[in-house]
Amino acid sequence: MPKIIHRTTLTIATLTILTVALYNATSIDIILTFAIILGTTSYHFIMRLLVGLIFNQVMRNRADYTKSWYQVSNFENRIYKKLNVKKWKNRMPTYDSSLFDTKIHSLHEIVQAMCQAELVHEMIVVLSFVPIVAGVWFGAYPVFVITSALAAMLDLMFVMVQRYNRQRVIKLMKYKEGKSRKDGREDDKGRVV
């Protein structure tokens, strides 16, 4: 998935540069429209990659899942049920599925990665609305509002998936810890396995 995302980002950014250059040479309005659409799309792709990179460098998948921010309320669970998150969550792509692989990581590490992924997507939701400011210069507010809203909705779906799945992984982790305590087993980091 990272290769696909990087290639797509590079392609869209290149097309943006080409359409801007073409518009500057011709002043044809439809080319400006394409340049705005491609530029906005480029922003969303590049911003997502940068936010993910920054969070990875800062947090290194070491979030504290016990903090109140990561807790899922009963109200939130009812929303997830109404939105049928259980039915569509597995159709959502994962940027780096190895972060959630139980053959590579403990459940505790996976939960921490899920918290970081949630924060990444929450930040992306906020930053998705930055392009609306470009309407000041281009006047094409509908394009900026629509692309920003759609991008934010997409990332809200990823936030929901992380929050929906994480509570289940935590439940499994606690079950295994409780079972291991009874058996008296711990891993090399002192965690119950």
N, C-alpha and C positions, 0 to 999 in steps of 0.2 A: 504493500500500500504506500509506503513512503516514496518509492520511485514514481509511482503514478501521480501522487500529489505534487512532487517536485517538478516532474515533466509538464504537468498541466499548468502549474504556476508559471514556469518559464515560457511556455507556449502563449499563455494569455498575456503575460507581460510584454512579450515580443510583439504580439498582435496589437497591443495598446500603443506601443511606440510607433509601429508602422502606420496605424490609423491616425494618430496625432500628426505625424509627419505628412501624411497624405492630405489631411484637412488643412494644415498650414499651407500646403502647396496649392490647394484647390478652393478652399472656403466653401465646400459643398456641405449643406446642413445635415444631410443624412449620414455623411462620414463623421461629423461631429457627434451625432447620436451614437454611432457605433463606438467611437472613441470613448465617450462617457460610459457606455455600458461595459466595455472592456476594461476601462480604467477602474471602475468601481469593482468589477469582478476581481481584477488584479489585486486591488487593495485588500479584499476579503481573503484571498488565498495567502498573500504575503503576510498579512497581519496574523492569520491563524498560525502559520509556521513560526513567526517570531514570538508570539505569546507562548506557544508550546516549548520553544527553545529556552526562553527566559525562565519559565516555571521549572523546567527540567534542571537548569543550572542552579537555581535558587533552592528548590525544594528537594530535589533528588529522590522523589517518591517517598518522602519521610513525613507525611502528614499525620497528625494526631486525630484519628477517627473518633475519639471520645469527645472532642469539642462539640459544643452545642450546634455550631454551623452545619455539621455533618449529620445531625440527628434527623430522622424522618418522623414526622408527626402522623397521627391517625388521619387527620384531615388530608394530608398530602397523599397517604396511601389510598384514600377514597378517590382522589383525583386520578391517581395512576390506574385504579380499577376502571373508572369511567372512560379513561382514554385508551383502555385496552393495551397498556404498555407491555404486558406479558406476551401478547400476540405478535407485536411488531418489533420488539427490542432486538431479537436475533437477526433481523434484516439490516440493522444499522452497521455500517462499516467500522472497523477498528483500525486506527492509524498504526499501532504497534501491538499486535496481539500477544507478543512474547511477554509483555508486562503483566498479563493476566493468565499466564500458563502455570498450572500447578506442578508441572514437571520441573520448572526452573525456579519458581518462587514459592515461599510459604504463603498460607492464606493471609497471614498478618501483612506480609509485603504486598500482596495483591490488594488488600483493603486500602493500604496507604497509597498505592498507585491509583486506585479508584477515586480517592479523595482528591489527589492532584489533578486527575483528568476532569473531575467535576469543576474544580477551581479554574482550570484552563478554559473550559467551555463557558463558565459564567463570565469570565473576563472578556471572552470573545463576544458574548451577547452584548455587553456594554459597549465595546469598541465597534460593534457592527453599525452603530448609529452615527459614528463620526463622519462618514461620507455625506450625510445630509447637509453638513456645513458647506459642501462644494456647490450646493444650490445657489449660494450667494453669488458665485462667479458665473455659473452656467445657466441658472434659472430653470433647470429641469428638475424641479423638486420631486415630481412624481417618480422619476427613475430612481432617484436617491432614496426616497422613502420606501418604495416597494422593494428594492434590492436589500436595503438595510433590514426591513421587517422580515423578509423571507430568510435572510441569513441568520437573524436572531432567533427566529422560530426553529430553524434547523438545529442550532446549537442548544436551544432549550430542550430539544428532544434528546440530545446526548447527555445533558444534565440529568434528565429524568431517568434515562437508562442507568447511569452511574448510581444514582440514589436508590433506584428500585433494586438493582442487583446487589449493591453493597450491603444492604441490611440482611439479605439472604446469606451472603458470604460470611458476614459477622456471626450470624446465627450458627452456621456450620462450623466456623472457627471455634466458637465458644463451646459447642457440643463436643468437638474433638478435644479441646483443652480439658473439659470436664471428664471426659472418658479417659484421657491420658493421666490425669491426676489420680484417678482411681487405680490406674495401672502403675503409676509412679515413673512415667517416662518423660524425659526432656531431651531437646536437641542440644547441639554444641553451643548455642547462644543462650542457654538457660530457659528457653521457652518450652512449654509443655507441648509434646507432639502426639 
